[in-house]
Amino acid sequence: MADSLFSWSTLMTLSGAAMITFLIVLYTGRVVDNCGCWKFGTDLYAALWAFFILVTANIANGGNYKDWRLYALAFLNSFLVAASAGKLRDKSVVEDQRRQNGRNHQHN
């Protein structure tokens, strides 16, 4: 079962952190946009979530929360994770548009 679900160790990997960042931003992004409480764009919103996920996963795996290096590395990696999550989003949107275009061509 550990192979099919998120774990703290999985969240410390690029693919695990990117996937959960993608899902959190996907499900909360519209609410944040509608309330107007975040004015810095989706990319920075995703990077903030990625930072939180990476810090949490590192501390949960025994990282020293007093060590500044944990936060510095999480900050730098958060942009990489956010970029990867953005590519997941782009890929899902492109695939959805491709399917929609395929259906539209079949009906014409």
N, CA and C atoms as a LAMMPS dump frame, in Angstrom:
ITEM: TIMESTEP
0
ITEM: NUMBER OF ATOMS
324
ITEM: BOX BOUNDS ff ff ff
-5.0000000000000000e+02 5.0000000000000000e+02
-5.0000000000000000e+02 5.0000000000000000e+02
-5.0000000000000000e+02 5.0000000000000000e+02
ITEM: ATOMS id mol type element x y z
1 1 1 N 0.817 -1.196 0
2 1 2 C 0 0 0
3 1 3 C 0.86 1.259 0
4 2 1 N 2.038 1.195 0.6
5 2 2 C 2.908 2.369 0.663
6 2 3 C 3.33 2.835 -0.724
7 3 1 N 3.346 1.93 -1.708
8 3 2 C 3.737 2.302 -3.063
9 3 3 C 2.653 3.083 -3.795
10 4 1 N 1.424 3 -3.339
11 4 2 C 0.328 3.618 -4.089
12 4 3 C -0.207 4.89 -3.449
13 5 1 N 0.227 5.216 -2.247
14 5 2 C -0.263 6.413 -1.574
15 5 3 C 0.906 7.319 -1.214
16 6 1 N 0.584 8.563 -0.91
17 6 2 C 1.626 9.478 -0.469
18 6 3 C 2.143 9.058 0.9
19 7 1 N 3.421 9.259 1.103
20 7 2 C 4.045 9.087 2.404
21 7 3 C 4.955 10.286 2.6
22 8 1 N 5.478 10.45 3.799
23 8 2 C 6.383 11.577 4.032
24 8 3 C 7.602 11.458 3.136
25 9 1 N 8.083 10.248 2.946
26 9 2 C 9.244 10.038 2.07
27 9 3 C 8.91 10.384 0.624
28 10 1 N 7.718 9.999 0.179
29 10 2 C 7.29 10.31 -1.183
30 10 3 C 7.193 11.81 -1.399
31 11 1 N 6.719 12.525 -0.381
32 11 2 C 6.561 13.971 -0.507
33 11 3 C 7.901 14.697 -0.562
34 12 1 N 8.97 14.01 -0.22
35 12 2 C 10.297 14.612 -0.314
36 12 3 C 10.908 14.421 -1.698
37 13 1 N 10.223 13.688 -2.577
38 13 2 C 10.713 13.515 -3.946
39 13 3 C 10.082 14.575 -4.837
40 14 1 N 10.734 14.845 -5.958
41 14 2 C 10.206 15.842 -6.887
42 14 3 C 8.83 15.441 -7.399
43 15 1 N 8.676 14.188 -7.78
44 15 2 C 7.386 13.766 -8.338
45 15 3 C 6.278 13.794 -7.293
46 16 1 N 6.564 13.354 -6.084
47 16 2 C 5.542 13.365 -5.03
48 16 3 C 5.159 14.776 -4.628
49 17 1 N 6.151 15.631 -4.418
50 17 2 C 5.873 17.012 -4.031
51 17 3 C 5.166 17.757 -5.153
52 18 1 N 5.566 17.503 -6.407
53 18 2 C 4.919 18.179 -7.542
54 18 3 C 3.462 17.744 -7.676
55 19 1 N 3.199 16.459 -7.497
56 19 2 C 1.825 15.968 -7.648
57 19 3 C 0.904 16.538 -6.571
58 20 1 N 1.339 16.527 -5.317
59 20 2 C 0.46 17.048 -4.267
60 20 3 C 0.329 18.563 -4.38
61 21 1 N 1.38 19.248 -4.809
62 21 2 C 1.286 20.693 -5.047
63 21 3 C 0.276 20.97 -6.152
64 22 1 N 0.372 20.217 -7.242
65 22 2 C -0.578 20.351 -8.351
66 22 3 C -2.014 20.174 -7.865
67 23 1 N -2.249 19.131 -7.083
68 23 2 C -3.612 18.849 -6.615
69 23 3 C -4.118 19.928 -5.658
70 24 1 N -3.271 20.377 -4.742
71 24 2 C -3.708 21.419 -3.797
72 24 3 C -4.029 22.711 -4.537
73 25 1 N -3.161 23.108 -5.455
74 25 2 C -3.4 24.343 -6.214
75 25 3 C -4.631 24.188 -7.1
76 26 1 N -4.811 23.018 -7.682
77 26 2 C -5.99 22.755 -8.512
78 26 3 C -7.28 22.932 -7.725
79 27 1 N -7.323 22.372 -6.526
80 27 2 C -8.541 22.403 -5.734
81 27 3 C -8.754 23.698 -4.958
82 28 1 N -7.699 24.422 -4.657
83 28 2 C -7.871 25.655 -3.871
84 28 3 C -7.691 26.928 -4.685
85 29 1 N -7.117 26.814 -5.86
86 29 2 C -6.796 28.001 -6.656
87 29 3 C -7.996 28.867 -7.001
88 30 1 N -9.083 28.246 -7.389
89 30 2 C -10.279 29.012 -7.777
90 30 3 C -10.855 29.762 -6.583
91 31 1 N -10.867 29.139 -5.421
92 31 2 C -11.373 29.79 -4.21
93 31 3 C -10.509 31.007 -3.874
94 32 1 N -9.206 30.83 -3.956
95 32 2 C -8.282 31.923 -3.652
96 32 3 C -8.444 33.057 -4.669
97 33 1 N -8.61 32.692 -5.949
98 33 2 C -8.82 33.709 -6.983
99 33 3 C -10.111 34.486 -6.739
100 34 1 N -11.179 33.775 -6.379
101 34 2 C -12.477 34.426 -6.18
102 34 3 C -12.524 35.319 -4.949
103 35 1 N -11.803 34.954 -3.894
104 35 2 C -11.837 35.768 -2.677
105 35 3 C -10.916 36.987 -2.801
106 36 1 N -10.007 36.954 -3.758
107 36 2 C -9.126 38.093 -3.978
108 36 3 C -8.055 38.264 -2.915
109 37 1 N -7.786 37.217 -2.146
110 37 2 C -6.815 37.334 -1.056
111 37 3 C -5.383 37.033 -1.505
112 38 1 N -5.191 36.606 -2.748
113 38 2 C -3.849 36.333 -3.262
114 38 3 C -3.705 37.053 -4.596
115 39 1 N -2.797 37.99 -4.663
116 39 2 C -2.661 38.805 -5.86
117 39 3 C -1.314 38.621 -6.56
118 40 1 N -0.615 37.525 -6.268
119 40 2 C 0.735 37.342 -6.787
120 40 3 C 0.831 36.282 -7.874
121 41 1 N -0.266 35.756 -8.34
122 41 2 C -0.253 34.771 -9.419
123 41 3 C -0.176 33.335 -8.935
124 42 1 N -0.581 32.458 -9.814
125 42 2 C -0.646 31.04 -9.496
126 42 3 C 0.742 30.432 -9.293
127 43 1 N 1.735 30.914 -10.036
128 43 2 C 3.084 30.353 -9.906
129 43 3 C 3.628 30.532 -8.493
130 44 1 N 3.494 31.715 -7.943
131 44 2 C 3.973 31.95 -6.575
132 44 3 C 3.096 31.244 -5.546
133 45 1 N 1.815 31.124 -5.829
134 45 2 C 0.911 30.382 -4.957
135 45 3 C 1.364 28.913 -4.886
136 46 1 N 1.7 28.344 -6.043
137 46 2 C 2.19 26.963 -6.086
138 46 3 C 3.535 26.838 -5.367
139 47 1 N 4.414 27.815 -5.537
140 47 2 C 5.716 27.773 -4.862
141 47 3 C 5.544 27.845 -3.341
142 48 1 N 4.589 28.632 -2.874
143 48 2 C 4.323 28.716 -1.433
144 48 3 C 3.856 27.36 -0.9
145 49 1 N 2.925 26.72 -1.598
146 49 2 C 2.468 25.399 -1.182
147 49 3 C 3.598 24.385 -1.232
148 50 1 N 4.417 24.458 -2.281
149 50 2 C 5.547 23.526 -2.396
150 50 3 C 6.507 23.705 -1.228
151 51 1 N 6.787 24.944 -0.843
152 51 2 C 7.655 25.217 0.298
153 51 3 C 7.086 24.589 1.562
154 52 1 N 5.798 24.803 1.802
155 52 2 C 5.138 24.246 2.985
156 52 3 C 5.209 22.713 2.972
157 53 1 N 4.964 22.109 1.825
158 53 2 C 4.986 20.65 1.698
159 53 3 C 6.391 20.109 1.957
160 54 1 N 7.394 20.747 1.369
161 54 2 C 8.771 20.277 1.535
162 54 3 C 9.256 20.423 2.969
163 55 1 N 8.942 21.541 3.603
164 55 2 C 9.345 21.739 5.002
165 55 3 C 8.656 20.704 5.893
166 56 1 N 7.369 20.536 5.707
167 56 2 C 6.606 19.583 6.511
168 56 3 C 7.136 18.161 6.328
169 57 1 N 7.371 17.767 5.09
170 57 2 C 7.868 16.411 4.817
171 57 3 C 9.258 16.206 5.42
172 58 1 N 10.113 17.214 5.314
173 58 2 C 11.457 17.087 5.889
174 58 3 C 11.423 16.967 7.407
175 59 1 N 10.608 17.771 8.049
176 59 2 C 10.501 17.696 9.51
177 59 3 C 9.88 16.367 9.929
178 60 1 N 8.864 15.912 9.189
179 60 2 C 8.22 14.637 9.504
180 60 3 C 9.181 13.467 9.334
181 61 1 N 10.165 13.612 8.458
182 61 2 C 11.161 12.554 8.249
183 61 3 C 12.367 12.695 9.16
184 62 1 N 12.268 13.544 10.172
185 62 2 C 13.348 13.648 11.146
186 62 3 C 14.268 14.83 10.947
187 63 1 N 13.949 15.705 10.011
188 63 2 C 14.775 16.891 9.811
189 63 3 C 14.723 17.805 11.027
190 64 1 N 15.798 18.524 11.252
191 64 2 C 15.887 19.431 12.393
192 64 3 C 15.213 20.755 12.04
193 65 1 N 14.093 21.041 12.666
194 65 2 C 13.362 22.261 12.352
195 65 3 C 14.13 23.523 12.741
196 66 1 N 15.187 23.382 13.537
197 66 2 C 16.004 24.528 13.931
198 66 3 C 17.138 24.818 12.942
199 67 1 N 17.328 23.93 11.99
200 67 2 C 18.417 24.064 11.023
201 67 3 C 17.975 24.949 9.863
202 68 1 N 18.603 26.075 9.697
203 68 2 C 18.237 27.03 8.652
204 68 3 C 18.399 26.437 7.259
205 69 1 N 19.286 25.456 7.109
206 69 2 C 19.515 24.853 5.795
207 69 3 C 18.285 24.127 5.276
208 70 1 N 17.493 23.562 6.171
209 70 2 C 16.253 22.899 5.773
210 70 3 C 15.344 23.891 5.056
211 71 1 N 15.2 25.081 5.609
212 71 2 C 14.321 26.096 5.033
213 71 3 C 14.906 26.688 3.756
214 72 1 N 16.217 26.889 3.728
215 72 2 C 16.854 27.439 2.53
216 72 3 C 16.722 26.473 1.357
217 73 1 N 16.976 25.197 1.603
218 73 2 C 16.867 24.208 0.533
219 73 3 C 15.414 24.017 0.107
220 74 1 N 14.498 24.024 1.064
221 74 2 C 13.075 23.909 0.735
222 74 3 C 12.626 25.102 -0.106
223 75 1 N 13.13 26.297 0.219
224 75 2 C 12.782 27.491 -0.553
225 75 3 C 13.245 27.335 -2.002
226 76 1 N 14.488 26.94 -2.189
227 76 2 C 15.012 26.777 -3.546
228 76 3 C 14.29 25.657 -4.29
229 77 1 N 14.081 24.54 -3.624
230 77 2 C 13.4 23.414 -4.263
231 77 3 C 11.928 23.704 -4.538
232 78 1 N 11.329 24.609 -3.78
233 78 2 C 9.911 24.906 -3.986
234 78 3 C 9.648 25.458 -5.381
235 79 1 N 10.595 26.187 -5.946
236 79 2 C 10.405 26.708 -7.301
237 79 3 C 10.492 25.593 -8.337
238 80 1 N 11.368 24.639 -8.098
239 80 2 C 11.465 23.476 -8.977
240 80 3 C 10.19 22.64 -8.906
241 81 1 N 9.694 22.429 -7.705
242 81 2 C 8.457 21.661 -7.52
243 81 3 C 7.283 22.398 -8.161
244 82 1 N 7.187 23.707 -7.963
245 82 2 C 6.094 24.488 -8.549
246 82 3 C 6.15 24.443 -10.072
247 83 1 N 7.347 24.521 -10.64
248 83 2 C 7.488 24.439 -12.098
249 83 3 C 7.04 23.07 -12.606
250 84 1 N 7.386 22.024 -11.881
251 84 2 C 6.963 20.677 -12.261
252 84 3 C 5.451 20.525 -12.136
253 85 1 N 4.884 21.085 -11.09
254 85 2 C 3.429 21.047 -10.919
255 85 3 C 2.746 21.824 -12.045
256 86 1 N 3.351 22.928 -12.447
257 86 2 C 2.801 23.705 -13.563
258 86 3 C 2.815 22.918 -14.86
259 87 1 N 3.872 22.13 -15.077
260 87 2 C 3.917 21.287 -16.272
261 87 3 C 2.847 20.199 -16.214
262 88 1 N 2.573 19.661 -15.03
263 88 2 C 1.475 18.691 -14.882
264 88 3 C 0.155 19.336 -15.26
265 89 1 N -0.034 20.578 -14.799
266 89 2 C -1.26 21.307 -15.126
267 89 3 C -1.349 21.54 -16.623
268 90 1 N -0.266 22.019 -17.217
269 90 2 C -0.269 22.28 -18.657
270 90 3 C -0.601 21.019 -19.44
271 91 1 N 0.005 19.912 -19.045
272 91 2 C -0.233 18.646 -19.731
273 91 3 C -1.69 18.22 -19.603
274 92 1 N -2.276 18.369 -18.431
275 92 2 C -3.674 17.972 -18.25
276 92 3 C -4.605 18.874 -19.05
277 93 1 N -4.305 20.168 -19.127
278 93 2 C -5.137 21.1 -19.895
279 93 3 C -5.027 20.789 -21.383
280 94 1 N -3.815 20.55 -21.869
281 94 2 C -3.61 20.243 -23.287
282 94 3 C -4.33 18.95 -23.654
283 95 1 N -4.239 17.934 -22.809
284 95 2 C -4.916 16.666 -23.083
285 95 3 C -6.429 16.853 -23.1
286 96 1 N -6.951 17.646 -22.166
287 96 2 C -8.389 17.906 -22.127
288 96 3 C -8.826 18.658 -23.382
289 97 1 N -8.063 19.655 -23.797
290 97 2 C -8.397 20.4 -25.011
291 97 3 C -8.328 19.497 -26.241
292 98 1 N -7.348 18.601 -26.282
293 98 2 C -7.217 17.676 -27.399
294 98 3 C -8.439 16.748 -27.474
295 99 1 N -8.883 16.262 -26.325
296 99 2 C -10.077 15.411 -26.296
297 99 3 C -11.313 16.185 -26.728
298 100 1 N -11.416 17.432 -26.247
299 100 2 C -12.565 18.269 -26.636
300 100 3 C -12.57 18.519 -28.14
301 101 1 N -11.416 18.815 -28.712
302 101 2 C -11.319 19.049 -30.156
303 101 3 C -11.651 17.788 -30.931
304 102 1 N -11.258 16.625 -30.43
305 102 2 C -11.581 15.355 -31.075
306 102 3 C -13.071 15.105 -31.092
307 103 1 N -13.754 15.431 -30.007
308 103 2 C -15.215 15.266 -29.951
309 103 3 C -15.897 16.243 -30.887
310 104 1 N -15.414 17.478 -30.95
311 104 2 C -16.017 18.484 -31.817
312 104 3 C -15.87 18.095 -33.293
313 105 1 N -14.732 17.52 -33.67
314 105 2 C -14.52 17.096 -35.057
315 105 3 C -15.4 15.91 -35.414
316 106 1 N -15.71 15.039 -34.471
317 106 2 C -16.547 13.878 -34.73
318 106 3 C -17.991 14.302 -34.981
319 107 1 N -18.434 15.37 -34.327
320 107 2 C -19.817 15.823 -34.45
321 107 3 C -20.04 16.687 -35.679
322 108 1 N -18.987 17.138 -36.307
323 108 2 C -19.132 18.014 -37.49
324 108 3 C -19.239 17.24 -38.75
